[in-house]
Amino acid sequence: MSGFLGGYVHQVDEKGRLSLPASFRRDLAENEPLVVVQVDERSLTLYPGPAWRELSERLMELRRKNPEYRGFVLEVTSRAVEVTPDRSGRVLIPAKLLQAVGISESAMLVGALDRIELWDPAQYEASRPVRTAELDRLAREVFS
């Protein structure tokens, strides 16, 4: 598995279904459910099973060690839904989640290695970082 890579704009149909790019489907086990959750106010995140299980364990550990974070954990899990791609590779995203991040007719699907982010295309473009000396330094550090 090379991870989820690349960015794709796909249409959202009237039922809220979104087709996953073929390259993303290749990295998923057949009939593998994903969990879609809104953590960031501007985007949704699709987690495949292994990544969601790892995140779930971290959330449970956080709740166990810090009971005051119970509300945070409930906030995250109350906005999480399991979805399974159909035979055509489409996932049904609940309307309330799409509306919460401003996705209507199309979505930008961005590979983020172990997960997939869903954005309104205009929001995604507006959120991209401006190239700075700090970003250049970080790029040299990571890729050297």
VMD Tcl script that draws the C-alpha trace (Angstrom):
set ca {
  {0.00 0.00 0.00}
  {1.44 3.34 -1.05}
  {-1.15 5.28 0.88}
  {-3.74 7.71 -0.39}
  {-2.06 10.18 -2.70}
  {-3.27 12.92 -5.04}
  {-6.19 15.28 -5.28}
  {-9.36 14.74 -7.31}
  {-12.54 16.72 -7.86}
  {-15.61 14.47 -8.09}
  {-19.29 15.23 -8.34}
  {-21.64 14.63 -5.42}
  {-24.93 13.24 -6.68}
  {-28.39 14.26 -5.44}
  {-28.35 11.43 -2.86}
  {-25.01 12.54 -1.40}
  {-23.00 9.78 -3.03}
  {-19.40 10.45 -3.93}
  {-17.24 8.23 -6.11}
  {-13.85 7.36 -4.70}
  {-10.97 7.64 -7.19}
  {-9.76 4.30 -8.54}
  {-6.32 4.85 -6.99}
  {-7.96 5.23 -3.55}
  {-10.14 2.15 -4.04}
  {-7.03 0.07 -4.81}
  {-5.73 0.77 -1.30}
  {-8.96 -0.39 0.37}
  {-9.85 -3.99 1.11}
  {-12.99 -5.14 -0.73}
  {-16.14 -4.09 1.16}
  {-13.98 -2.35 3.76}
  {-16.03 0.21 5.65}
  {-14.66 3.67 6.22}
  {-15.51 6.13 8.94}
  {-16.29 9.67 7.89}
  {-15.94 12.29 10.61}
  {-15.82 16.05 10.86}
  {-12.99 17.14 13.09}
  {-11.91 20.23 11.16}
  {-14.62 22.84 10.57}
  {-13.70 23.06 6.87}
  {-13.36 19.41 5.87}
  {-14.44 15.83 6.44}
  {-12.04 12.94 6.88}
  {-12.53 9.37 5.67}
  {-10.62 6.82 7.73}
  {-10.18 3.24 6.51}
  {-10.57 0.54 9.15}
  {-6.94 0.33 10.36}
  {-6.52 4.10 10.68}
  {-9.90 4.46 12.46}
  {-9.06 1.65 14.89}
  {-5.79 3.39 15.77}
  {-7.59 6.70 16.25}
  {-10.33 5.04 18.33}
  {-7.72 3.57 20.64}
  {-6.14 7.00 21.10}
  {-9.55 8.55 21.84}
  {-10.36 5.84 24.40}
  {-6.97 6.28 26.04}
  {-7.47 10.04 26.15}
  {-10.87 9.58 27.78}
  {-9.49 7.06 30.29}
  {-6.54 9.24 31.34}
  {-8.40 12.55 31.24}
  {-12.08 12.23 32.14}
  {-12.49 15.96 31.44}
  {-12.00 15.15 27.72}
  {-15.12 12.98 27.65}
  {-17.08 15.82 26.03}
  {-14.47 16.17 23.28}
  {-14.57 12.45 22.55}
  {-18.38 12.52 22.41}
  {-18.27 15.53 20.08}
  {-15.98 13.66 17.69}
  {-17.88 10.37 17.76}
  {-21.29 12.06 17.45}
  {-20.12 13.39 14.07}
  {-18.74 10.06 12.86}
  {-20.55 7.68 10.50}
  {-19.50 4.36 9.02}
  {-19.84 4.17 5.23}
  {-19.12 1.29 2.85}
  {-18.32 1.80 -0.82}
  {-20.91 0.30 -3.17}
  {-20.01 -1.81 -6.23}
  {-19.30 1.38 -8.18}
  {-16.91 2.68 -5.51}
  {-19.32 5.34 -4.23}
  {-19.81 6.25 -0.59}
  {-22.96 7.84 0.78}
  {-22.03 10.87 2.88}
  {-24.81 12.12 5.18}
  {-26.27 15.45 4.07}
  {-25.67 17.05 7.48}
  {-21.93 16.35 7.22}
  {-21.72 17.66 3.64}
  {-23.61 20.81 4.62}
  {-21.45 21.35 7.71}
  {-18.34 21.80 5.53}
  {-20.01 23.51 2.57}
  {-19.82 20.63 0.09}
  {-22.69 20.64 -2.39}
  {-22.22 19.75 -6.05}
  {-18.59 18.65 -6.05}
  {-15.92 17.66 -3.57}
  {-12.15 17.75 -3.58}
  {-10.85 14.38 -2.39}
  {-7.31 14.76 -1.08}
  {-5.11 11.79 -0.28}
  {-3.49 12.29 3.12}
  {-1.43 9.08 3.29}
  {-3.48 7.00 5.75}
  {-6.77 8.88 5.28}
  {-8.76 10.88 2.73}
  {-9.92 14.44 3.27}
  {-13.07 15.82 1.62}
  {-13.25 19.54 0.91}
  {-15.36 22.02 -0.96}
  {-13.00 22.72 -3.91}
  {-13.00 26.51 -3.39}
  {-12.36 26.09 0.36}
  {-9.48 23.76 -0.35}
  {-7.83 26.20 -2.76}
  {-8.27 29.05 -0.28}
  {-6.72 27.00 2.54}
  {-3.54 26.02 0.70}
  {-0.49 27.49 2.39}
  {1.42 30.33 0.77}
  {5.00 29.31 0.02}
  {7.24 30.79 2.69}
  {10.84 30.39 3.80}
  {9.56 28.30 6.73}
  {7.72 25.91 4.36}
  {10.84 25.68 2.19}
  {12.92 24.81 5.27}
  {10.39 22.17 6.31}
  {10.39 20.67 2.79}
  {14.20 20.40 2.83}
  {14.07 18.78 6.27}
  {11.47 16.21 5.27}
  {12.70 15.35 1.77}
  {16.48 15.52 2.22}
}
mol new
graphics top color blue
foreach p $ca { graphics top sphere $p radius 0.5 }
foreach p [lrange $ca 0 end-1] q [lrange $ca 1 end] { graphics top cylinder $p $q radius 0.2 }
display resetview
